[in-house]
Amino acid sequence: RGFVVVAGCRRGRRQTAVQVSFAEMPITVVSFAPQYAEAFARLNLEWIERFFAVEASDRHMLGNPQQTIIDPGGQIFVALDGDRPVGVVAAIPEGEQGWELAKMAVSASHQGQGIGELLGRAAVEYAWSKGASRMFLDTNSRLANAIRLYERLGFRQTDPPQVSPYARSDVYMELLFP
């Protein structure tokens, strides 16, 4: 699989695309556009429903990504296999709390191929390029593969500064930027 990812998102620098050859089919990571709203919701609902109950806050965010993520200054990244969305992640500004890495999902047919890591790196780079000093996430201890992915991205488990808005969350992780 060949991947095209956003790179060089350092503060004050222009974003560029880099292609890395991995196998036969290209995966491209792109920024959110309205045509990806349905895929953002669908991919997230698939994994949440498989492991947990969908919460009101999930439905609100997934049903209104422009208003809840993009308009406040965040970004959603979409992994495309050809023109088919197969993964998503959001970087959401949270005021004094920093930035949240949220709503990461990769379709079951494309898991285990490094797509989650590409999406996570895009979200981390985006937050850092916007001046973030830290990024955080809430997850669940049942999602061991996701926790290992977040650790590869530099996140470390720590005590949460406040109660999570998600009933399913029992792990809080944070990434501090230099």
C-alpha positions in Angstrom: 0.0 0.0 0.0 1.3 3.5 -0.8 0.4 6.3 1.5 0.2 10.0 0.9 0.3 11.9 4.2 0.4 15.5 5.3 4.0 16.3 6.3 6.0 19.4 7.2 3.1 20.9 9.2 5.5 22.6 11.5 4.5 26.1 12.7 4.7 28.6 10.0 5.5 26.1 7.3 3.4 25.2 4.3 1.9 21.7 4.3 3.2 19.3 1.7 2.3 15.8 0.6 4.7 12.9 0.8 4.2 9.5 -0.7 5.7 6.5 0.9 5.6 3.2 -1.0 4.3 0.3 1.1 2.4 -2.0 -1.3 0.2 -1.9 -4.3 -2.8 0.4 -3.5 -2.6 4.1 -2.5 -4.0 5.4 0.7 -4.3 9.2 0.8 -5.0 11.3 3.9 -7.0 14.4 3.1 -8.6 17.2 5.1 -12.3 17.2 5.8 -14.8 18.3 3.1 -18.6 18.1 3.4 -18.8 15.0 1.2 -16.9 13.1 4.0 -19.4 13.9 6.8 -21.4 10.7 6.3 -18.2 8.5 6.3 -17.0 10.3 9.5 -20.2 9.3 11.2 -20.5 5.8 9.8 -16.9 4.7 10.5 -17.2 5.9 14.1 -20.6 4.4 14.7 -19.4 1.1 13.4 -16.6 0.7 16.1 -18.5 2.4 18.9 -21.6 0.1 18.4 -19.3 -3.0 18.2 -17.7 -2.4 21.6 -19.9 0.1 23.5 -23.1 2.1 23.6 -23.4 5.2 21.4 -23.7 8.2 23.7 -25.6 11.5 23.1 -22.3 13.4 22.8 -21.2 11.0 20.1 -24.4 11.5 18.1 -24.1 15.3 18.5 -20.5 15.5 17.2 -20.9 12.9 14.5 -24.1 14.5 13.2 -22.6 18.0 13.2 -18.9 17.8 12.4 -18.7 21.2 10.7 -20.2 23.0 13.7 -18.5 20.9 16.5 -15.0 20.4 15.0 -14.2 22.5 11.9 -15.9 25.8 12.8 -14.1 26.0 16.3 -10.7 25.6 14.5 -10.3 21.9 14.5 -9.8 19.5 11.6 -10.9 16.1 10.5 -8.6 13.9 8.5 -9.9 11.2 6.2 -7.9 8.2 4.8 -9.0 7.3 1.3 -8.4 4.0 -0.5 -8.9 5.3 -4.0 -11.9 7.5 -3.5 -13.4 5.4 -0.6 -13.1 6.7 2.9 -11.6 4.0 5.1 -10.5 5.9 8.2 -11.0 9.2 10.0 -9.7 11.2 13.0 -10.4 14.6 14.5 -8.1 17.2 16.1 -10.3 19.5 18.3 -9.2 22.6 20.1 -10.3 22.5 23.7 -9.2 26.0 25.1 -6.9 25.8 28.1 -7.0 22.0 28.0 -5.1 21.9 24.7 -6.2 19.8 21.8 -8.2 16.6 21.8 -7.4 13.7 19.4 -10.9 12.2 19.0 -13.2 10.1 16.8 -10.4 7.9 15.3 -11.9 5.0 13.3 -10.5 2.7 10.6 -12.8 0.3 8.7 -12.5 -3.3 9.8 -11.4 -4.2 6.2 -8.4 -1.8 6.5 -7.2 -2.3 10.1 -3.7 -3.5 10.8 -2.3 -1.6 7.8 -0.9 1.4 9.5 -3.8 3.7 8.6 -4.6 4.6 12.2 -1.0 5.7 12.7 -1.0 7.9 9.6 -4.3 9.5 10.7 -3.0 10.0 14.3 0.2 11.6 13.0 -1.8 14.0 10.8 -3.9 15.1 13.8 -0.9 15.5 16.1 1.0 17.5 13.4 -2.1 19.7 12.8 -2.5 20.5 16.5 1.2 21.2 16.9 1.2 23.5 13.8 -1.7 25.5 15.4 0.4 26.2 18.5 -0.8 23.4 20.8 1.3 22.7 23.9 -0.4 19.5 24.6 -2.9 17.0 23.1 -5.0 14.5 25.0 -7.5 11.7 24.4 -9.9 9.5 26.2 -10.1 5.8 25.5 -11.0 2.5 27.0 -8.7 -0.2 28.4 -10.5 -2.9 26.3 -8.9 -1.2 23.2 -5.4 -2.5 23.7 -4.4 -2.0 20.1 -5.5 1.6 20.1 -3.6 2.3 23.3 -0.4 0.8 21.8 -1.0 3.1 18.7 -1.4 6.1 20.9 1.8 5.2 22.7 3.7 5.0 19.4 2.4 8.5 18.7 3.9 9.7 21.9 0.9 9.7 24.2 1.3 8.6 27.8 -1.3 7.5 30.3 -1.8 9.9 33.2 -4.5 11.1 35.6 -7.3 13.0 33.9 -7.7 16.7 34.9 -11.4 16.2 35.0 -14.1 13.6 34.5 -14.4 12.4 30.9 -17.5 13.3 29.0 -17.7 9.6 27.8 -19.1 6.9 30.1 -16.9 4.3 28.2 -13.7 6.2 29.0 -11.4 4.6 31.6 -8.0 5.6 30.2 -6.7 9.2 29.8 -3.6 9.9 27.7 -1.7 13.0 27.0 1.1 14.2 24.6 3.2 17.2 25.6 4.8 19.2 22.8 8.3 20.7 23.2 
